[in-house]
């Protein structure tokens, strides 16, 4: 029985290469043909491939036999380092894919948070602008209302002043500016016997169908006398400073 000198696998005598490890058996035979492994000479069969391994002088087992025993008596198979390399590469690829995936998720989360913050800021700014606009509109409306009220008050005051002035002008006689008031003043002068031209006379209407005649001194402006004429009863009264009452100086029966 022949064995491969490289891996110890069983081979036939006519095989050129070892079917297990691919060792060149033909070259090995040509190099060791006709050489005695112990004394350098001898027959070719002693050193040719296929001879049974012989124990050494010390009883050691040849290397091929030790290789067979280390594999449980079977010839050594071809080593496969590419399997470990493939596993390492696959693990590295998986790690890279996981890192990229988590980075992408983190980036998407950050973008979502940033977009949410931007939207919140935009909403707050819009609400603030709307509030400011509403406040400005309210202030403008209040100012316009105040201006309108002030204008209305001024118009009412002017109208009141105009009416009062017209009433005062219509009821006040100075030297006979109003004929009706002049007649009442002349009536008071005739009844109380004083010269109307020597005094300044003011005629007012404190009540309906009633006129009061105030007679002032032209020089010092002091009040001389006060008269009241009742148009309904056609009565003229004079105010008495001592009693503080009106005293009748004309009656309908007179």
C-alpha positions as CSV (number, residue, x, y, z in Angstrom):
1,X,0.0,0.0,0.0
2,X,1.4,3.4,-1.0
3,X,1.0,6.7,0.9
4,X,1.5,10.4,-0.1
5,X,4.7,11.7,1.4
6,X,3.0,15.1,1.9
7,X,-0.4,14.3,3.5
8,X,-0.2,10.6,4.2
9,X,-3.2,9.8,2.0
10,X,-3.4,6.4,0.3
11,X,-2.4,6.6,-3.3
12,X,-1.8,4.1,-6.2
13,X,1.5,3.5,-7.7
14,X,0.5,5.0,-11.1
15,X,-1.0,8.3,-9.7
16,X,0.9,11.4,-10.8
17,X,-0.6,13.8,-8.2
18,X,-2.1,13.1,-4.8
19,X,-5.9,13.2,-5.0
20,X,-6.0,14.6,-1.5
21,X,-3.5,17.5,-1.4
22,X,-2.3,17.6,-5.0
23,X,1.3,16.7,-4.2
24,X,3.4,15.9,-7.3
25,X,4.0,12.2,-6.8
26,X,5.8,11.6,-10.2
27,X,8.4,14.3,-9.4
28,X,8.9,12.8,-5.9
29,X,9.4,9.3,-7.4
30,X,12.0,10.6,-9.9
31,X,13.9,12.4,-7.2
32,X,14.1,9.4,-4.8
33,X,14.2,6.5,-7.3
34,X,17.3,4.2,-6.7
35,X,18.2,5.8,-3.3
36,X,18.2,3.9,0.0
37,X,16.9,6.1,2.7
38,X,19.3,4.6,5.2
39,X,22.6,4.3,3.4
40,X,22.1,6.3,0.3
41,X,21.9,3.2,-2.0
42,X,19.7,0.3,-2.6
43,X,16.8,-0.7,-4.7
44,X,14.2,1.7,-5.9
45,X,11.4,-0.1,-4.2
46,X,12.8,0.7,-0.8
47,X,12.4,4.5,-1.3
48,X,9.7,4.6,-3.8
49,X,6.3,6.0,-3.1
50,X,4.0,3.3,-1.8
51,X,6.4,1.7,0.7
52,X,5.1,1.1,4.2
53,X,6.6,3.6,6.7
54,X,9.3,1.9,8.9
55,X,9.9,2.8,12.5
56,X,13.2,4.7,13.2
57,X,16.0,3.4,15.4
58,X,14.6,5.2,18.4
59,X,11.1,3.7,17.8
60,X,9.6,7.0,16.5
61,X,6.8,7.1,14.0
62,X,7.5,8.8,10.6
63,X,5.9,12.2,10.1
64,X,3.2,10.9,7.8
65,X,2.1,8.5,10.4
66,X,2.0,11.1,13.1
67,X,-0.1,13.3,10.8
68,X,-2.6,10.5,10.3
69,X,-2.8,9.8,14.0
70,X,-3.4,13.5,14.9
71,X,-6.5,13.3,12.6
72,X,-7.9,10.2,14.2
73,X,-6.1,7.9,11.8
74,X,-7.5,9.6,8.7
75,X,-5.5,11.7,6.3
76,X,-5.4,15.4,6.8
77,X,-7.9,17.3,4.7
78,X,-7.3,20.7,2.9
79,X,-7.3,23.7,5.2
80,X,-10.1,26.3,4.6
81,X,-8.9,29.8,5.8
82,X,-11.4,31.5,3.4
83,X,-14.2,30.4,5.7
84,X,-13.0,32.5,8.6
85,X,-12.3,35.4,6.3
86,X,-15.8,35.3,4.9
87,X,-17.3,35.2,8.4
88,X,-15.2,38.2,9.5
89,X,-16.2,40.2,6.3
90,X,-19.9,39.3,6.8
91,X,-19.7,40.5,10.5
92,X,-18.0,43.7,9.4
93,X,-20.7,44.4,6.7
94,X,-23.5,43.8,9.3
95,X,-21.8,46.2,11.7
96,X,-21.4,48.9,9.1
97,X,-25.1,48.5,8.0
98,X,-26.3,48.8,11.6
99,X,-24.1,51.9,12.2
100,X,-25.5,53.6,9.0
101,X,-29.1,52.6,10.0
102,X,-28.8,54.2,13.5
103,X,-27.1,57.3,12.1
104,X,-29.9,57.7,9.6
105,X,-32.5,57.3,12.4
106,X,-30.7,59.8,14.6
107,X,-30.5,62.3,11.7
108,X,-34.2,61.9,11.0
109,X,-35.1,62.4,14.6
110,X,-33.0,65.6,14.8
111,X,-34.6,67.0,11.6
112,X,-38.1,66.2,13.0
113,X,-37.2,68.0,16.3
114,X,-35.8,71.0,14.4
115,X,-38.9,71.2,12.1
116,X,-41.2,71.1,15.1
117,X,-39.2,73.8,16.9
118,X,-39.3,76.0,13.7
119,X,-43.1,75.4,13.3
120,X,-43.6,76.4,17.0
121,X,-41.6,79.5,16.6
122,X,-43.5,80.5,13.4
123,X,-46.8,79.9,15.2
124,X,-45.7,82.0,18.2
125,X,-44.5,84.8,15.9
126,X,-47.8,84.7,13.9
127,X,-49.8,84.8,17.1
128,X,-47.7,87.7,18.4
129,X,-48.1,89.7,15.2
130,X,-51.9,89.0,15.2
131,X,-52.1,90.2,18.8
132,X,-50.1,93.3,18.1
133,X,-52.3,94.1,15.0
134,X,-55.4,93.6,17.1
135,X,-54.1,95.9,19.8
136,X,-53.2,98.5,17.3
137,X,-56.6,98.3,15.7
138,X,-58.3,98.6,19.1
139,X,-56.1,101.5,20.0
140,X,-56.9,103.2,16.7
141,X,-60.7,102.5,17.2
142,X,-60.5,103.9,20.7
143,X,-58.6,107.0,19.5
144,X,-61.2,107.5,16.7
145,X,-64.1,107.1,19.1
146,X,-62.5,109.6,21.6
147,X,-61.9,112.1,18.7
148,X,-65.5,111.6,17.6
149,X,-66.8,112.1,21.1
150,X,-64.6,115.2,21.6
151,X,-65.8,116.6,18.3
152,X,-69.4,115.9,19.2
153,X,-68.9,117.6,22.6
154,X,-67.3,120.6,21.0
155,X,-70.2,120.8,18.5
156,X,-72.7,120.5,21.3
157,X,-70.9,123.1,23.4
158,X,-70.7,125.5,20.4
159,X,-74.4,125.0,19.7
160,X,-75.2,125.6,23.3
161,X,-73.1,128.7,23.4
162,X,-74.7,129.9,20.1
163,X,-78.2,129.3,21.5
164,X,-77.3,131.0,24.8
165,X,-75.9,134.0,22.9
166,X,-78.9,134.2,20.7
167,X,-81.2,133.9,23.7
168,X,-79.2,136.5,25.5
169,X,-79.2,138.8,22.5
170,X,-83.0,138.3,22.1
171,X,-83.8,138.9,25.7
172,X,-81.3,141.7,26.5
173,X,-82.0,145.3,25.6
174,X,-79.4,148.0,25.8
175,X,-80.8,151.4,24.8
176,X,-83.8,149.7,23.0
177,X,-82.3,147.0,20.7
178,X,-85.5,144.8,20.8
179,X,-88.9,146.4,20.4
180,X,-90.8,144.0,22.6
181,X,-88.3,144.1,25.4
182,X,-88.1,147.8,24.9
183,X,-91.8,148.1,25.5
184,X,-91.6,146.2,28.7
185,X,-88.7,148.3,29.9
186,X,-90.5,151.5,29.0
187,X,-93.6,150.2,30.8
188,X,-91.4,149.8,34.0
189,X,-89.9,153.3,33.5
190,X,-93.4,154.8,33.2
191,X,-94.8,153.0,36.2
192,X,-91.8,153.8,38.5
193,X,-91.2,157.2,37.0
194,X,-87.5,157.1,35.8
195,X,-85.9,158.1,32.5
196,X,-85.1,155.0,30.6
197,X,-82.4,156.7,28.5
198,X,-80.3,157.4,31.6
199,X,-79.9,153.7,32.5
200,X,-78.7,150.5,31.0
201,X,-81.6,148.0,30.8
202,X,-81.4,144.2,30.5
203,X,-84.6,142.2,29.8
204,X,-84.6,138.4,30.4
205,X,-87.2,135.6,30.5
206,X,-86.8,133.5,33.6
207,X,-90.0,131.6,32.8
208,X,-92.6,131.3,30.1
209,X,-94.8,134.4,29.7
210,X,-92.6,136.3,32.2
211,X,-89.9,139.0,31.7
212,X,-87.5,140.5,34.1
213,X,-86.1,144.0,33.7
214,X,-82.8,144.8,35.3
215,X,-82.0,148.5,35.4
216,X,-78.3,149.5,35.9
217,X,-76.6,152.8,36.3
218,X,-74.7,153.7,33.2
219,X,-71.9,155.4,35.2
220,X,-71.0,152.9,37.9
221,X,-72.9,149.9,36.6
222,X,-74.7,149.3,39.9
223,X,-78.1,147.7,39.9
224,X,-80.7,150.4,40.3
225,X,-84.0,148.4,40.3
226,X,-85.5,145.1,39.2
227,X,-88.9,144.6,37.7
228,X,-91.0,141.6,36.7
229,X,-93.7,141.6,34.1
230,X,-96.4,138.8,34.0
231,X,-97.6,138.7,30.4
232,X,-100.6,136.5,31.2
233,X,-102.0,138.7,33.9
234,X,-100.5,141.9,32.6
235,X,-98.9,142.7,35.9
236,X,-95.7,144.6,36.7
237,X,-93.9,144.0,40.0
238,X,-90.9,145.7,41.6
239,X,-88.4,143.9,43.8
240,X,-88.1,145.3,47.3
241,X,-84.6,145.0,48.7
242,X,-85.7,145.5,52.3
243,X,-88.4,142.8,52.3
244,X,-86.9,140.6,49.7
245,X,-90.2,140.3,47.9
246,X,-91.8,141.4,44.7
247,X,-94.4,144.2,45.1
248,X,-97.1,144.7,42.6
249,X,-97.1,148.2,40.9
250,X,-99.7,147.5,38.3
251,X,-102.9,145.4,38.2
252,X,-105.3,144.4,35.5
253,X,-108.1,146.3,37.3
254,X,-106.2,149.6,37.1
